């Protein structure tokens, strides 16, 4: 998933500039499709093991889940999920801030 970090130094000057930055960040990929597939993968693992990914990851970090390949992949997928979810949350927050019409 593309990542764009906005800081005080590169903050958009206008809504038009923000839209341009957003379009560039989302161009060339289908982040929602990737996110949906990741959620499907996690759901299958949760059903197979009878454990939520959040609970699994807590146990994994405590060293209680072993180091089999499937366990390592599950942990990696959950980490990616958390990052993608944060990025999507940030994007939606920016959309709410900049993309909504401004009354005069």
C-alpha positions, -999 to 999 in steps of 0.1 A, spaced: 0 0 0 14 34 -9 23 57 20 23 94 21 34 112 53 23 148 57 43 170 80 45 207 87 71 210 59 50 193 32 14 201 44 -8 209 14 -16 245 8 -51 239 -5 -77 212 -10 -67 209 -46 -31 202 -36 -44 176 -11 -64 159 -38 -34 157 -60 -13 142 -32 -40 117 -24 -44 107 -60 -7 101 -64 -6 80 -32 -35 57 -44 -24 55 -80 -10 22 -92 -26 0 -65 -58 -12 -51 -53 -8 -13 -88 -17 -4 -86 -50 -24 -54 -58 -6 -69 -50 28 -100 -71 21 -79 -101 11 -58 -97 42 -89 -96 64 -101 -128 46 -67 -145 53 -68 -135 90 -104 -147 93 -95 -181 79 -67 -185 103 -89 -174 132 -115 -200 123 -89 -227 119 -73 -220 153 -104 -208 172 -86 -177 182 -89 -140 173 -58 -125 156 -55 -100 184 -54 -127 210 -31 -148 189 -7 -119 184 -5 -112 221 3 -149 228 28 -149 199 46 -119 214 48 -138 247 64 -167 229 34 -190 235 26 -199 198 58 -215 186 76 -207 154 60 -229 127 58 -213 93 20 -208 95 24 -191 129 51 -168 115 29 -159 85 -1 -152 107 20 -129 128 33 -111 97 -2 -108 82 -15 -93 115 13 -68 116 6 -58 80 -31 -56 88 -25 -32 118 -3 -10 96 -28 -9 67 -57 -2 91 -38 27 106 -30 41 71 -66 38 60 -78 54 92 -54 83 86 -65 86 50 -102 88 60 -94 113 86 -77 135 60 -106 131 37 -130 143 63 -107 173 70 -101 183 34 -126 167 10 -158 178 26 -173 210 12 -165 241 31 -194 265 36 -188 302 28 
